[in-house]
Amino acid sequence: MSHISLLHSSPLPRIPWEARPQHNDDVVWRYSGNPIIPRDATPTANSVFNSAVVPFREGFAGVFRCDDRTRTMNIHSGFSPDGLHWSITPQPISFTCDDPEVRRFAYRYDPRVCWIEDRYYVSWCNGYHGPTIGLGYTHDFVTFVQLENAFLPYNRNGVLFPRRIHGRYAMLSRPSDQGHTPFGDIFYSESPDLTYWGKHRFVMAPTGGWQSTKIGPGPTPIETSEGWLLFYHGVLTSCNGFVYSFGAALLDLDQPWRVMYRTAPYLLSPQTLYECVGDVPNVAFPCAALCDADTGRIAIYYGCADTVTGLAFARADEVIAYIKANAVQ
C-alpha cells in the first residue's frame, strides 16, 4: 500500500478478496462468483439486494433488504463466516421500541450499518407518511432497538459517519419526494444525541453523464489520511429509464460537506447480465464497503438490478489516486 493511511480502521485479514483479473485495468472489479446472494436466499424472498455488511466476531454480519412475495419491503439480519456465503434470517428484524408512533411499520429498505463507539447502528429508508431515515442499533444482530426517525419526510439514503465529528454524530442523506425521485442532492447533518438533527450543509449535486439526474451516498465513509472516502451512486435518465452506477469522492476530514474531489467517470456501471436484468434493470447500487487497514483492500457490496447482491473489489490507494486524476472540473 502507498503512503495513504486508513484512520481509525482495524486490520481485517479475512476480508473477502479476489485479485484483479489479468488484462483488467479497472479501479473497481467484480467478483467472479457474482451474484453472491441470490434472490431466493430466504423461503419467502422475491429479491435480496441493497444490503449492508460489517465485520462481526470471527466473521461478518449484515442487514439485508429482502422484498418478499407480497412485494413488502423489509430488512433481515444475516451472518457469514467469510463474507461470501450468507445465512439470512427468514423473518424480518423485529425492533424493540417504546413509542407506538415510531415503531409502526409501513416499509423498510436500503439499510446501512455502521459501528460507532460501542454498538452497530442501522439506518434505512423508513416509511412514516412517506420515506424518511429510520435509525436503530444492535449489539448482536439478534436484538434491535429502534430510535427516532432522523428527519422529516421525504428523505432517503441516510448514511452515518463511523465516528463523531467535533463531538457530534454526523450523517449524509438525500432529500427526495414521495415517488421515484427525479432529482437529488447530498446533504450533511449533525446531531448531539441521534434524536435532534441540525447544522445541515450542502455537499454536492448531480453533474453530467452517469450522475446527471440524482446522486446519493452509498457505504459508510472510510476515513483516510487524504479525507473521507465516499462511494456514492449516480443516476442517468436514459430513453429507457434510470441507470444507476457508482463513483467516489473525497470529503474534507473536519468539514465533510466540503468536497475536495469527485470522479467524473463512474467506477462501476451496470454491464453484466445480473446488473442489467432483474426487477429494476440497469442498477449497481453500493451499500457497504469492508476495508482492511493493513493492505488497503476494499470489498464493496452492491445491489444488482434490485434483485440480487454482488461484490466488487478495489484498493484504497488506487481509488484515491483515480479520484484525483479523474475529478469533476
C-alpha positions in Angstrom: 0.0 0.0 0.0 1.2 3.6 -0.6 1.6 6.4 1.9 -2.2 6.7 2.3 -3.3 5.7 5.7 -6.7 4.4 6.8 -7.5 6.2 10.0 -9.4 4.6 13.0 -9.6 1.4 11.0 -8.7 -2.1 12.1 -6.9 -4.9 10.3 -9.4 -7.2 8.5 -7.2 -10.0 7.2 -10.3 -12.2 6.4 -11.8 -9.6 4.1 -13.3 -11.3 1.0 -10.8 -10.8 -1.8 -10.1 -11.7 -5.4 -7.1 -10.3 -7.3 -7.8 -8.1 -10.3 -8.2 -10.2 -13.4 -5.4 -10.3 -15.9 -5.6 -7.7 -18.6 -8.1 -5.7 -16.5 -7.2 -2.1 -15.7 -10.4 -1.2 -13.9 -10.0 0.5 -10.5 -13.0 -1.4 -9.2 -13.5 -5.0 -10.5 -16.3 -7.6 -9.9 -16.1 -10.8 -8.0 -16.0 -13.8 -10.5 -18.6 -15.6 -8.3 -21.3 -12.9 -8.5 -24.0 -12.7 -7.5 -23.0 -13.8 -4.0 -26.6 -13.7 -2.7 -29.4 -14.9 -4.9 -32.9 -13.5 -5.0 -34.4 -16.5 -3.1 -32.0 -16.6 -0.2 -34.9 -16.9 2.2 -38.0 -19.1 1.7 -40.3 -16.1 1.0 -37.9 -13.7 -0.7 -38.6 -12.2 -4.1 -35.3 -10.4 -4.1 -32.3 -9.7 -1.8 -30.3 -6.6 -2.6 -29.1 -3.1 -1.4 -27.7 -4.6 1.8 -25.2 -3.7 4.5 -22.3 -5.8 5.8 -19.8 -5.3 8.7 -17.1 -7.4 10.5 -18.6 -9.2 13.4 -16.9 -11.5 15.9 -14.9 -14.1 13.9 -16.8 -13.4 10.7 -19.3 -11.0 9.3 -22.9 -9.9 9.9 -25.3 -7.7 8.0 -28.7 -6.2 7.4 -30.3 -7.2 4.1 -33.1 -5.7 2.1 -35.5 -8.6 1.4 -38.6 -7.9 -0.6 -41.0 -10.7 -0.1 -43.5 -12.4 -2.4 -46.2 -9.9 -1.5 -43.6 -7.2 -2.5 -43.4 -5.8 1.0 -40.1 -4.1 1.6 -38.4 -5.1 4.8 -34.9 -5.8 6.3 -33.5 -9.0 7.7 -30.3 -9.8 9.6 -27.7 -12.4 8.5 -24.4 -13.9 9.2 -21.4 -15.3 7.3 -18.1 -16.9 8.2 -16.3 -15.4 5.1 -18.4 -12.6 3.7 -19.3 -14.7 0.7 -21.6 -17.4 1.9 -24.6 -16.0 3.9 -27.3 -17.3 6.1 -30.1 -14.8 6.2 -32.8 -14.9 8.9 -36.1 -15.9 7.3 -38.1 -13.5 9.5 -37.7 -9.7 9.2 -36.0 -7.8 12.1 -38.4 -7.1 14.9 -37.4 -3.8 16.6 -37.9 -3.0 20.3 -39.4 0.4 20.5 -41.5 2.0 23.3 -43.1 4.7 21.2 -46.0 3.2 19.0 -45.8 6.3 16.7 -42.2 5.4 15.8 -42.5 1.7 15.7 -45.5 1.3 13.4 -44.4 -0.3 10.2 -45.1 0.8 6.6 -41.9 -0.4 4.9 -38.1 -0.6 5.4 -35.5 -0.7 2.7 -31.9 0.1 1.6 -30.1 -0.4 5.0 -26.7 0.7 6.1 -24.8 -0.5 9.2 -22.1 1.5 11.0 -20.1 0.7 14.1 -19.8 3.8 16.4 -18.1 3.5 19.8 -19.9 0.5 21.4 -22.6 -0.7 19.1 -23.8 -1.2 15.5 -26.1 1.5 14.2 -28.6 0.7 11.4 -30.1 3.3 9.2 -32.6 2.6 6.5 -35.4 4.2 4.4 -38.3 4.1 6.7 -42.0 4.6 5.9 -43.5 7.3 8.0 -46.1 9.3 5.9 -43.6 8.9 3.1 -39.9 7.9 3.1 -37.7 9.2 5.9 -34.5 8.0 7.6 -35.1 5.3 10.2 -32.4 4.7 12.9 -31.8 1.8 15.3 -29.0 -0.1 16.9 -27.9 -3.6 17.9 -25.1 -5.3 19.8 -25.5 -8.8 18.4 -27.7 -8.7 15.2 -30.3 -10.6 17.1 -31.9 -7.9 19.3 -32.5 -4.5 17.7 -33.7 -1.2 19.2 -35.5 1.4 17.1 -34.8 5.1 17.7 -36.5 8.3 16.5 -36.6 8.9 12.8 -33.8 11.2 11.9 -35.6 13.6 9.5 -38.9 14.7 8.2 -40.2 13.0 5.1 -39.1 13.0 2.4 -35.6 11.6 2.6 -33.5 8.6 1.5 -30.0 7.2 1.8 -29.2 8.1 5.4 -25.5 7.2 5.9 -23.8 7.7 9.3 -20.1 8.6 9.7 -18.2 6.0 11.7 -17.2 8.4 14.5 -18.4 11.7 16.0 -17.1 14.8 14.2 -16.4 17.7 16.6 -18.3 15.7 19.3 -21.4 15.2 17.2 -22.9 12.3 15.3 -22.9 13.0 11.6 -24.9 11.8 8.7 -25.2 12.2 4.9 -28.7 12.0 3.3 -30.5 12.7 0.1 -33.8 14.7 0.5 -36.3 13.4 -2.0 -40.1 13.2 -2.6 -42.8 10.6 -2.2 -42.1 8.9 -5.5 -39.2 7.6 -7.5 -37.3 10.9 -7.1 -36.4 12.5 -10.4 -33.8 14.8 -8.6 -31.4 14.6 -5.7 -28.5 16.4 -3.9 -26.5 15.1 -1.0 -26.6 17.0 2.3 -24.7 16.7 5.6 -26.3 16.9 9.1 -25.2 16.7 12.7 -26.8 15.6 16.0 -25.7 15.6 19.7 -27.8 12.6 20.5 -29.2 10.9 17.4 -32.6 12.5 18.0 -32.2 16.1 17.2 -30.6 16.9 13.8 -29.3 20.2 12.5 -26.4 22.1 11.0 -27.5 21.0 7.6 -24.9 21.6 4.9 -25.0 21.1 1.2 -22.4 18.6 0.0 -22.9 18.0 -3.8 -25.3 17.9 -6.6 -25.7 15.9 -9.8 -23.3 17.0 -12.6 -23.3 15.3 -16.1 -23.5 11.9 -17.7 -23.9 8.9 -15.4 -24.6 11.3 -12.4 -26.8 13.8 -14.2 -30.3 13.1 -12.6 -29.6 12.4 -8.9 -26.9 11.2 -6.6 -26.9 9.6 -3.1 -24.4 8.4 -0.5 -23.5 4.7 -0.5 -21.5 2.8 2.1 -20.3 4.3 5.4 -17.5 6.7 4.6 -13.9 5.4 5.0 -11.6 7.7 6.9 -8.2 8.1 5.2 -5.2 10.4 5.5 -6.4 12.0 2.3 -10.0 12.7 3.5 -13.3 10.8 3.9 -13.5 8.3 1.0 -17.2 8.2 0.0 -18.6 5.8 -2.6 -21.8 7.2 -4.0 -24.4 6.2 -6.6 -25.4 8.4 -9.5 -28.3 8.1 -11.9 -28.6 8.8 -15.6 -32.1 9.2 -17.2 -31.9 7.3 -20.4 -34.6 6.9 -23.1 -35.4 3.6 -21.4 -35.4 4.8 -17.8 -33.0 5.3 -14.9 -29.4 3.8 -15.0 -27.7 3.5 -11.6 -23.8 3.5 -11.5 -21.4 4.4 -8.7 -18.3 6.6 -8.3 -16.4 8.0 -5.4 -15.5 11.3 -3.7 -13.0 12.7 -1.2 -14.5 14.8 1.6 -12.7 17.1 4.0 -12.0 15.3 7.3 -13.0 18.3 9.5 -15.7 19.7 7.3 -17.2 16.7 5.5 -19.6 18.9 3.5 -16.5 20.2 1.6 -15.9 18.0 -1.5 -12.2 18.1 -2.5 -12.5 15.7 -5.4 -15.2 13.5 -7.1 -15.0 11.2 -10.0 -16.1 12.4 -13.5 -16.1 8.8 -14.8 -18.0 6.1 -13.0 -16.1 3.3 -11.2 -18.7 0.6 -11.9 -21.9 0.7 -14.1 -24.4 -2.0 -14.8 -22.9 -4.1 -17.6 -23.3 -7.7 -16.6 -26.5 -9.8 -17.1 -27.2 -9.8 -13.3 -26.9 -6.0 -13.2 -28.9 -5.3 -16.3 -31.7 -7.8 -16.0 -34.0 -8.0 -13.0 -36.9 -6.4 -11.3 -35.4 -3.0 -12.0 -33.0 -3.2 -14.9 -29.6 -1.4 -15.1 -28.8 -0.9 -11.4 -25.5 -1.1 -9.5 -26.2 0.4 -6.0 -23.4 0.2 -3.3 -24.5 0.0 0.4 -21.4 -1.4 2.2 -17.6 -1.4 2.0 -15.3 -3.5 4.1 -11.7 -2.2 4.3 -8.5 -3.9 5.7 -6.3 -1.2 7.3 -3.1 -3.2 6.7 -3.5 -3.7 3.0 -6.0 -1.1 1.9 -8.1 -3.8 0.3 -11.8 -2.8 -0.1 -14.7 -5.2 -0.7 -17.8 -3.3 -1.9 -21.3 -4.9 -1.6 -23.8 -3.6 -4.1 -27.4 -4.3 -5.2 -27.8 -5.6 -8.8 -30.9 -4.8 -10.8 -32.9 -4.6 -7.5 -32.8 -8.3 -7.4 -29.5 -9.9 -6.2 -26.4 -8.8 -4.3 -23.0 -8.5 -5.9 -19.4 -7.9 -4.7 -16.6 -5.8 -6.1 -13.1 -5.1 -5.1 -10.7 -2.2 -5.0 -7.6 -0.8 -3.3 -7.9 2.4 -1.3 -4.7 4.0 -2.7 -5.7 3.2 -6.3 -9.2 4.6 -5.8 -7.9 7.8 -4.2 -5.3 8.3 -6.9 -8.0 7.7 -9.6 -10.4 10.2 -8.0 -7.7 12.9 -8.0 -6.6 12.2 -11.6 -10.2 12.0 -12.9 -12.0 14.6 -10.9 -15.0 16.6 -12.0 -13.7 20.0 -13.1 
